[in-house]
Amino acid sequence: MIATLSAMGDSTKAAEMAAYHKTARTFLGVPAAALDELARGLRADLDVAERCALAQELWQGEVHEGGILAAKLLTQARIRPDDAPVWDIISQW
């Protein structure tokens, strides 16, 4: 997934984001709209367990956009009782 995000990035925007946020994380310069679109597609294609596993992997990484995508993967209108793993991950963050 990081390779996908990297391909979507813009090095100029990445440098601007790094200067603004002033953290040691890696910035790829992926626009928010592109992250939204990617998250929508992944939410449609992956079941809850797969989304949770991917979100956890992305969140634990050092790539800024990976963390944003992780949160977007767990975002949905309603979290049902059978979506308990979503709450488990969110509460760990």
TORKOL-4160 file (C-alpha; in steps of 0.2 Angstrom, whole numbers, padded with zeros to 4 digits, m for minus):
93
<pt num="1" X="0000" Y="0000" Z="0000"/>
<pt num="2" X="0014" Y="0012" Z="0003"/>
<pt num="3" X="0020" Y="0009" Z="m0015"/>
<pt num="4" X="0003" Y="0014" Z="m0021"/>
<pt num="5" X="0003" Y="0030" Z="m0010"/>
<pt num="6" X="0021" Y="0034" Z="m0015"/>
<pt num="7" X="0015" Y="0033" Z="m0034"/>
<pt num="8" X="0001" Y="0045" Z="m0030"/>
<pt num="9" X="0013" Y="0058" Z="m0021"/>
<pt num="10" X="0020" Y="0074" Z="m0027"/>
<pt num="11" X="0038" Y="0078" Z="m0021"/>
<pt num="12" X="0035" Y="0096" Z="m0020"/>
<pt num="13" X="0020" Y="0095" Z="m0010"/>
<pt num="14" X="0028" Y="0082" Z="0001"/>
<pt num="15" X="0042" Y="0095" Z="0005"/>
<pt num="16" X="0029" Y="0108" Z="0009"/>
<pt num="17" X="0020" Y="0096" Z="0020"/>
<pt num="18" X="0035" Y="0091" Z="0030"/>
<pt num="19" X="0040" Y="0109" Z="0032"/>
<pt num="20" X="0023" Y="0113" Z="0039"/>
<pt num="21" X="0021" Y="0098" Z="0050"/>
<pt num="22" X="0039" Y="0098" Z="0057"/>
<pt num="23" X="0039" Y="0080" Z="0062"/>
<pt num="24" X="0051" Y="0066" Z="0058"/>
<pt num="25" X="0037" Y="0056" Z="0048"/>
<pt num="26" X="0039" Y="0053" Z="0030"/>
<pt num="27" X="0028" Y="0064" Z="0019"/>
<pt num="28" X="0023" Y="0058" Z="0001"/>
<pt num="29" X="0013" Y="0073" Z="m0004"/>
<pt num="30" X="m0003" Y="0064" Z="m0008"/>
<pt num="31" X="m0018" Y="0075" Z="m0010"/>
<pt num="32" X="m0032" Y="0073" Z="0003"/>
<pt num="33" X="m0045" Y="0070" Z="m0011"/>
<pt num="34" X="m0034" Y="0056" Z="m0018"/>
<pt num="35" X="m0034" Y="0048" Z="m0001"/>
<pt num="36" X="m0052" Y="0049" Z="0001"/>
<pt num="37" X="m0055" Y="0041" Z="m0016"/>
<pt num="38" X="m0043" Y="0027" Z="m0012"/>
<pt num="39" X="m0051" Y="0024" Z="0005"/>
<pt num="40" X="m0068" Y="0023" Z="m0003"/>
<pt num="41" X="m0062" Y="0010" Z="m0015"/>
<pt num="42" X="m0053" Y="0000" Z="m0001"/>
<pt num="43" X="m0068" Y="0000" Z="0010"/>
<pt num="44" X="m0079" Y="m0006" Z="m0004"/>
<pt num="45" X="m0067" Y="m0020" Z="m0008"/>
<pt num="46" X="m0061" Y="m0026" Z="0009"/>
<pt num="47" X="m0071" Y="m0034" Z="0023"/>
<pt num="48" X="m0069" Y="m0027" Z="0041"/>
<pt num="49" X="m0055" Y="m0039" Z="0046"/>
<pt num="50" X="m0045" Y="m0035" Z="0031"/>
<pt num="51" X="m0048" Y="m0016" Z="0033"/>
<pt num="52" X="m0043" Y="m0017" Z="0051"/>
<pt num="53" X="m0027" Y="m0027" Z="0047"/>
<pt num="54" X="m0022" Y="m0014" Z="0034"/>
<pt num="55" X="m0027" Y="0001" Z="0045"/>
<pt num="56" X="m0016" Y="m0006" Z="0059"/>
<pt num="57" X="m0001" Y="m0009" Z="0048"/>
<pt num="58" X="m0003" Y="0009" Z="0040"/>
<pt num="59" X="m0005" Y="0017" Z="0057"/>
<pt num="60" X="0011" Y="0009" Z="0064"/>
<pt num="61" X="0021" Y="0015" Z="0049"/>
<pt num="62" X="0031" Y="0031" Z="0048"/>
<pt num="63" X="0022" Y="0038" Z="0033"/>
<pt num="64" X="0010" Y="0052" Z="0036"/>
<pt num="65" X="m0002" Y="0048" Z="0022"/>
<pt num="66" X="m0002" Y="0030" Z="0028"/>
<pt num="67" X="m0009" Y="0036" Z="0045"/>
<pt num="68" X="m0022" Y="0047" Z="0037"/>
<pt num="69" X="m0028" Y="0032" Z="0026"/>
<pt num="70" X="m0028" Y="0021" Z="0041"/>
<pt num="71" X="m0041" Y="0032" Z="0049"/>
<pt num="72" X="m0051" Y="0034" Z="0034"/>
<pt num="73" X="m0052" Y="0015" Z="0032"/>
<pt num="74" X="m0061" Y="0014" Z="0048"/>
<pt num="75" X="m0072" Y="0028" Z="0045"/>
<pt num="76" X="m0090" Y="0023" Z="0041"/>
<pt num="77" X="m0108" Y="0030" Z="0044"/>
<pt num="78" X="m0112" Y="0017" Z="0057"/>
<pt num="79" X="m0101" Y="0005" Z="0066"/>
<pt num="80" X="m0112" Y="m0011" Z="0070"/>
<pt num="81" X="m0110" Y="m0023" Z="0084"/>
<pt num="82" X="m0101" Y="m0035" Z="0072"/>
<pt num="83" X="m0088" Y="m0021" Z="0068"/>
<pt num="84" X="m0080" Y="m0023" Z="0086"/>
<pt num="85" X="m0063" Y="m0025" Z="0079"/>
<pt num="86" X="m0064" Y="m0007" Z="0072"/>
<pt num="87" X="m0067" Y="0000" Z="0090"/>
<pt num="88" X="m0053" Y="m0011" Z="0097"/>
<pt num="89" X="m0041" Y="m0003" Z="0085"/>
<pt num="90" X="m0047" Y="0015" Z="0087"/>
<pt num="91" X="m0046" Y="0013" Z="0106"/>
<pt num="92" X="m0028" Y="0008" Z="0104"/>
<pt num="93" X="m0023" Y="0024" Z="0095"/>
